[in-house]
Amino acid sequence: MLVARDGEDALLDEHEDWVRTVIGTALAEEVDRYGSNERLDFHRPAQGICALIHLWRRRQLVSDRDHLLRTVARQDHAAVIAITAARESINEVNPQLIKAAVRIAFTSCRWRWHPHDEDASTREAYEKEKAGQDADAVAAEIAWLDGGLDPSGAFLERRLIHRTARGELVRSISEVVVADALHAEGIDYHYEKALRGADGVERYPDFTAEDPATGITVYWEHLGMLSNPTYAKRWGKKLDWYKSMDLEPNGRENTKGERLVTSQNRLDGAIDSAQIRQQVRDVFEL
């Protein structure tokens, strides 16, 4: 790190390949569980990222910038320590990189509930999905730094600001509760997947899931603000649309093998997560 940060240009020119090798070795290491997870002193991956920051500052290579952003998605939070220590150097080159790094960190840092006896294949599938989502987040920030659209704009425009255990962004805390209940019970779902009605109009159920036992397609709508007249009126129109496809709330499936399920908050706006979890079990007969 000292060569990358403080070494004279001639010294760095002579030993740059070695510096890059050392950075790669540091990034390949796992954090010592008995060492410091908050200080740069004994955190080898964080030291490697810090060296990469100074190398990027001096060489101005896009490849180093992109490599730096990818390190932010690490699960050991090494990039947080490194960026905090070298933030002034980053600001000298491009302050927007810190904003991009923070958004990647929030996207990739998530908590996931799982049973103690979870099947290894389920865990592997989740890790694969998460890795893909993290890579997409990094790619979006790279595109923004290269002059593309700000990736936060689409989320804010659609009011997708709450994160589920599975990692996607949804509109409300209540939808987080429903999504996490489905996920906890092993139900694979899609959030706001387009559905074309009998009238040819596309609408978006909150959640779409296939019953693994019966193959029935379940459209799940959570009604969070029925006490709001405007919201209730909007739901009434959407309900009429569902009825045109022979779908009644919490009724039997139609002839196409589809079923409409609704859940809702109490009139005071509160939501009972245990009740939602039980409803998931009842709907899918778990």
Beta strands, then each sheet from edge to edge (+ up, - down):
strand 1: 162-163
strand 2: 169-170
strand 3: 189-191
strand 4: 195-196
strand 5: 202-203
strand 6: 207-210
strand 7: 217-223
strand 8: 258-264
sheet 1: 1+ 2-
sheet 2: 3+ 6- 7+ 8+
sheet 3: 4+ 5-
end
